[in-house]
Amino acid sequence: MLKHVAALASTLALSACSVFGVRSGTEEPRFEALGTEAGLEFRRYAPRLAAETVVPAPEEAARSEGFSRLARYIFGGNQGSARIAMTAPVAQDSMRIAMTAPVAQAATPSGYRIRFFLPAALRDPPAPLDARVTVVEVPAETVAVQRFTGLPSPEAVAEARRRLEAALPATRWVAAGEAVAWFYDPPWTIPALRRNEVAVPVVPR
C-alpha cells in the first residue's frame, strides 16, 4: 500500500513539475555543445534510434495523430514481453518504453513526419504492431538550434524557422538539410515556460 502511495505521490509531483517546465526524469538524446553564434546554439548529436510515423494532415493535426500513434507504440503496442531496464523511470513487463524528449516534427512530401527518440539504453527496440510506425536510426549530425517558448503553433514554428534562417549566414555554418521542429513539454505546461526548438543540419562553410 505504501509503495502505491509513494508511486502516486511521485507521479503527481512529476506532473506538477511539468506544468512549470521542469523536465525531471525525462531523458534527452546526448549531444556535444559546440557553442553559440549569432544567437544560435550548435550541437553535435551521435547516432540515435527513433520511432517515427508520417501523417498526411495539417501541421497541428499531424502532430496530434503522430503523437498518439507513437505513444501507443512505446506504451505497449509492440512485439515482445521482455522486462528491460531504462535510464528514464519506466520499466514494465509489457515492454513499455520510456518517454523521452523532444518530439520531432518535419515536413515530407507525404505529410508530416513525427518522431520519438528512444532511450539510449534500448539497443534492440521491439517491432511496432502498427505498420504505420517504424524504428529508424538517425545518423550523427551537427545542428543549429533556435529556441523559442510559448504554444508551438504553425505560426510560431514558422517564425522560429525564419529567425534561424536569417541568423545562420552570420555564422561559420551553412544549412545541409531541412529544418525540423522539436517539442519538449506536455500540453499542460505553462506556455511561457515551454521549451520548443527549430533545428537544421549544418556543415562548416
C-alpha positions in Angstrom: 0.0 0.0 0.0 2.8 2.4 1.0 4.5 1.6 -2.4 1.4 2.6 -4.3 1.0 5.8 -2.3 4.7 6.7 -2.9 4.3 6.0 -6.6 1.2 8.1 -6.9 2.9 11.0 -5.0 5.9 10.7 -7.3 3.7 10.8 -10.4 1.8 13.8 -9.1 5.0 15.6 -8.2 6.4 15.0 -11.7 3.2 16.2 -13.3 3.3 19.3 -11.2 6.9 19.9 -12.3 6.0 19.6 -15.9 3.3 22.3 -15.6 6.2 24.7 -14.7 8.6 23.5 -17.3 10.7 21.3 -15.1 11.5 18.1 -17.0 12.6 15.9 -14.1 13.5 12.3 -15.1 12.9 12.8 -18.9 15.8 11.5 -20.9 17.0 13.6 -23.9 19.4 12.5 -26.7 23.0 13.2 -25.7 24.9 15.8 -27.6 28.2 17.8 -27.6 27.6 21.5 -27.2 29.7 23.4 -29.8 28.9 26.9 -28.6 26.7 29.7 -29.8 27.0 32.1 -32.8 24.6 34.9 -33.8 22.2 33.8 -31.1 22.0 30.2 -32.4 23.1 27.1 -30.4 25.2 24.5 -32.2 25.2 20.8 -31.1 26.7 17.6 -32.3 24.5 14.5 -31.9 25.7 10.9 -32.0 23.6 8.4 -34.0 20.3 7.6 -32.1 17.3 5.4 -32.6 13.8 6.9 -33.1 10.3 5.6 -33.7 8.6 7.6 -36.4 5.4 7.9 -38.4 4.2 10.0 -41.3 0.8 11.6 -41.1 -0.8 13.3 -44.2 -2.6 16.0 -42.4 -2.2 19.7 -41.5 0.7 20.6 -39.1 -1.1 20.6 -35.8 -3.4 17.7 -36.6 -0.5 15.6 -37.9 1.4 16.3 -34.6 -1.6 15.1 -32.5 -2.2 12.0 -34.6 1.5 11.2 -34.8 2.0 11.6 -31.1 -0.9 9.2 -30.4 0.5 6.5 -32.8 3.9 6.7 -31.2 2.6 6.8 -27.7 0.7 3.6 -28.3 4.0 2.0 -29.5 6.0 3.0 -26.5 3.3 2.1 -24.0 2.9 -1.5 -25.2 1.8 -1.5 -28.8 4.9 -3.6 -29.8 6.1 -7.2 -30.2 7.8 -8.7 -27.2 7.3 -9.1 -23.5 10.9 -8.9 -22.0 11.5 -6.7 -19.0 14.0 -4.0 -19.8 15.7 -1.5 -17.5 15.8 2.1 -18.6 17.8 5.2 -17.6 14.5 7.1 -17.6 12.0 5.8 -14.9 9.8 3.3 -16.8 10.3 -0.5 -17.0 7.3 -2.8 -17.4 6.7 -6.4 -18.3 4.6 -5.4 -21.3 7.8 -3.9 -22.9 6.8 -0.3 -22.2 9.4 2.1 -23.4 10.4 5.2 -21.5 9.1 8.6 -22.8 11.9 10.8 -24.0 12.1 14.4 -25.2 11.9 16.0 -27.7 9.1 15.0 -30.0 10.3 15.9 -33.5 8.2 17.1 -36.4 9.3 17.7 -40.0 7.6 18.2 -43.3 7.9 15.5 -46.0 6.3 15.1 -49.5 3.9 12.5 -47.9 2.9 14.6 -44.9 4.5 15.4 -41.5 7.0 13.0 -40.0 6.7 12.7 -36.2 9.5 11.1 -34.2 10.1 9.9 -30.6 13.7 9.4 -29.8 14.2 6.2 -28.0 16.2 5.8 -24.7 19.9 5.3 -25.2 19.8 2.1 -23.1 17.3 0.5 -25.6 19.7 -1.2 -28.1 17.2 -3.6 -29.7 13.8 -2.0 -29.7 10.7 -4.2 -30.3 8.9 -4.1 -33.6 5.8 -1.9 -33.7 2.4 -3.5 -34.1 1.1 -0.6 -36.1 2.5 -0.8 -39.6 2.5 3.0 -39.9 5.2 3.2 -37.2 8.8 2.3 -38.0 12.0 2.3 -36.0 14.9 4.1 -37.6 18.5 5.0 -36.8 19.0 8.8 -37.1 22.6 9.4 -38.2 25.1 11.5 -36.4 24.6 15.2 -37.2 25.6 18.7 -36.3 22.6 21.1 -36.0 21.9 24.8 -35.5 19.2 25.4 -33.0 16.8 28.3 -32.5 14.9 28.0 -29.2 11.5 29.6 -28.5 8.8 29.5 -25.9 5.0 29.6 -26.0 2.5 27.5 -27.7 4.0 25.7 -30.7 1.5 26.9 -33.3 2.4 26.6 -37.0 2.9 30.4 -37.0 5.3 30.2 -34.0 7.3 27.4 -35.6 7.5 29.3 -38.9 8.7 32.4 -37.2 11.4 30.5 -35.3 12.5 28.9 -38.6 12.6 32.3 -40.2 14.8 33.7 -37.4 17.1 30.6 -37.6 17.5 31.1 -41.4 18.1 34.8 -41.0 20.8 34.3 -38.4 22.7 31.4 -40.0 24.6 33.4 -42.7 26.4 35.3 -39.9 27.9 32.1 -38.6 30.6 29.7 -39.9 28.0 27.1 -40.7 25.7 26.5 -43.7 22.4 24.5 -43.8 22.8 21.0 -45.0 19.2 19.8 -44.9 15.6 20.7 -43.9 14.6 22.3 -40.6 12.8 20.2 -38.0 10.7 21.3 -35.0 11.4 19.8 -31.5 8.9 20.0 -28.7 10.0 19.1 -25.1 6.9 19.7 -22.9 3.4 18.3 -22.5 0.4 20.4 -23.5 -0.4 21.4 -19.9 2.9 23.2 -19.3 2.6 26.9 -18.8 3.2 28.4 -22.3 5.8 30.9 -21.2 7.9 28.1 -19.7 7.6 25.7 -22.6 10.8 24.7 -24.4 10.4 24.4 -28.2 13.2 24.4 -30.8 13.7 24.6 -34.5 16.9 22.8 -35.7 18.6 22.4 -39.0 21.5 20.2 -40.0 24.6 22.2 -40.8 28.2 21.8 -42.1 31.2 24.2 -41.9 31.5 26.7 -44.7 
